[in-house]
């Protein structure tokens, strides 16, 4: 290790998973449906979320480093990859001393029956123009849920042993969109302390506020969604650079879309360690 390089804590053995916290004062029953990922046995997906929640994953008492990350899974705003891009990520972070909080944000309303859901999902996701429209429609609820998540962590910082000034966001695909909206649209002084969109989809230009936080980007150049993802990453990187703000980017030759923390044996497996080194460097 070179002199002055940030030290990333070694994984601990104790991680505490607490009960989900309901966000935003919703008093209706959640319509969420949990089901198995047909492409990845043993991993769960969630659809139909109508009530946002935040699930804490905490280091052992006294073992945390004070930092916190709100983790937003992806799923095209229609579902959530709640394990591979959510709870598995949060568990790994907590094992390294970072408190992590999995955000189940509200999703596009879809039919309750599986066949109806699949029909809406494929019709929307297969149409790039329609997905841009869906993203615009979901921008306000995404902002509300992201802001509520940050506010909950900061308000309970003492209880969860975190520094309210060190609460960042990490999002995957559509969850990266949620994290970006929460950063770009939130009032000054309320933005996350750092931002890490992983294979994000961002539609249109990027207007970066002067007080935007440091940015970490990761994606694979062979992403199946092509320019939707790769072009978004390039635009975001350029926008942060133009604004004179700190940005670190990792473009991996192979990894596809949706790699999360699933071990694939491909170059994209390196992103998690790169992310933890980067977050450690923010306070080095």
N, C-alpha and C positions, 0 to 999 in steps of 0.2 A: 504494500500500500504506500502510495506516495505521501510525503510529508504534507500535513494539513488536510488530507482527504477526510471526508465525514465518516464517522464510525456508525455503522448500521448495527443496532442491537441484535444479538443472537436470539433465535426463537426461544420463548419460554414454554413451559408445559401446561400452564393453566390459562384457560380462556373462559370468561363468564358470559353466557348468553342470557340476556334478560328478556322479560316479556315485552312484546311490541307496545309502543306508545302511540295512541291515536293522535293525529295532528289536526289542527284547524277547527276543533270544536264540532266535528261532524257527529250528528246524533241519529243517523240512519244505519241500517244494517249493511255491511259490506257484501257486495255480490261476487267477490273474488272466488275463482275456481282454481284449485291446484291440480295439476296433472303431470304425468311423466313425459319427459322429452323423448319423443320416438326415435330420435337420432342418437341419443346419448343415454342409455339405460342407467338408472340410478340418479339422474339429475332431474330436478323439478322445474316446471314452468308455472306461471300464474297468469290468468287472464281475468278480465272483468272487474278489476279493482275500482271501487267507487269511493272508498274511504282510505285516505293516505295514512300510512303507519311508518314508524321508525323502530327498528329492532337493534338494541345495543349489543355489541360484542366488546367486552372490556378485558384488559389485562388483569392479572391477579392484583389484589389491593396493594398499593405501593410500588408496583412493578412497572407502571406506565411512564412514558417520557413526557406526558403533558399534551402531546399532539392528538388531534382527532380528525377523522375523515368520514364524511357522509358519502356512502357508496350507492350509486344509482344504477341498477341493472338495465340492460337494454332489452329490446324486443319490438322494435318498429312502432312503439307507442300503443301496440295492441296486446302485448303480453310482456312478462318479465322473466328473464333467465335468472331466477332468484338464487340459484345455487352457484353456477359457474361464474356469474358476473355480480353476485351478491354475497351470500353467506359464506361461501368458500373464500372469497376475497377478504371479507371482514375477519374471518377466523385467522387467516394468515397475518393480517395486519396486527390484530390484537396479540398474537403470539410473539410479535416483535416489539410490543410495548406501545403500540398506537391504538387508541380507542377508535372503534369503527362502528358505524351506524348504517344499517341497510334501509334504504328508503323505498318503500312500495308506494309509488306515486300513482295518481289516478290515470286510467287508460281510456282509450277510445271506446265508447259504448258499442258493444257487440252482442249478437244473440246469445242466449244462455246455452242453447243446444250446440254440441260440438260441430255438427255439420254446418250449421248457420255461421258459427264463428269462423270456421275454415274458409267458407265462401267469401266472407267479408275480408278476412286477412289477405287471402291471395289476390282478390280484386284490387285492394288498395296498394299492397306492397309491390305488386307487379306493374304499377303505373307510377312513374317517377313524378309526373305532374300532380297526381292525386296525393302522393306522399308529401310533396311540398305544401299542398293545401292543408292536409291533415296537421302538419307541423305548425302552420300558422294558427289553425283552430285550437291547438292544444297549448299554445304559448302561455296564455294567461293561467290556466290551471297548473301548468308545469312550474311557472314562477311562484305561484301561491304555495305549492307543496315544497318546493326547494327552499323558499324563505322560511316556511314553518319548520322544516327540518333543522336549518341552521339556528333558528331562534330557540328551538327546544334544547339543542345541545348546549348553547351558550347559557340559557337560563338554569340548566341543571349541571353546570360545569363543576361546581364543588362536589356534588353528589357523585358524579362520574369521574372525578379526578382528572379533569382536562383544563387546559388554559383557554379561556374563551377567545383569546387573540390568535389562537393557532388551530382554528377549525377550518379545514379545507373540504374540497369536493373532488370525488373521483367518479366518473361516469363512463358507461360503455354504450356505444352506438346511440340509440334513442335516449338512454340515460345520460350520455355525454351531452346531448341536446338540452336535457333538463338542467344539467350543471352549467352549461353555457348561458342559458336564459337566466338562471339564477344569478350568474355573475354579471352579465351585461345589462340586465334590466333592473336589478336591485338598487336601492338608494345608496349613495356614498356612505361609507362607514359600516354598511351591513353586508358587504360582499364577503365571500369566503376568503380565507387567508391565502389560499393557493388553489389552483384549478388543474385537473388532469383529465382531459377528454381522451378516451381511448377509442380508436376508429369511429370518430364522430361524423354525423351527417348534419351539415349546416347549410341552410338555403339562403342564397343571396349574399350581399356584402356584409362585412363585419365592421361595426363601429365600436372601437375599443375605448372605454372611458379612461381618463387620465389616471384614475386610482385603481385600475384593474390589477389583480394579483399576478404573481409569477405563474407561468403556464408550462405544463408538461404535456407533450403529445406523443402518442404511440399508435402505429398502424402498420399493416402489411401491404406492400406494393402489389401483391397478387390478390387483394381483397376482391371477392366476387361482385361486390357492388360498384367496383370500378371508380369512375370519376366522382360519383356521389360521395364516396369516403375519401379517396386520395386527394381529390380537388379541394374538399372541405379542409383537410389537414394543411395543405399547402397555403390556402387562403388565410387560415387562422394563424399559422406561423408568420406569414408575411405581415399580417395586420398587427400582431404584437411587436414585431421588429420595427415597423414604421412608427409605432407609438413609443418606441424607446424603452419597452418594458422587457423584463427577463423572460426568456422562453428557451426550453430545451425540447428537442424533437428527436424521435427515434423511428426511422422508417426501416422495417425489416423486409428482406427480400421475399420471404415466404411466411405464411401464417394464416392467410385467408381472412374471413370475417368471423367474428364471434369466438375468438380463441380464449378470451377470459383468462382464468388461471388453470385451465385444463392442460395437462402436460401433453404436448404433441410431438416433441422431438424436432420441432422446426425453430428457425431463428427467433420467432416471436415469443418463445418461452422466456426470453431474457428480459422482457419488459418489466416484470414485477420487481426484480432486483434493481433494475435501473430506476424505477420509481422510488423505491425505498432509499436508495442512495441520494436521489434528488431531494426528497423531503428532508433527509438528514442534513443536507448541505444548506438548507434554508436557514438553519439556526447555528451552523458551524462558525 
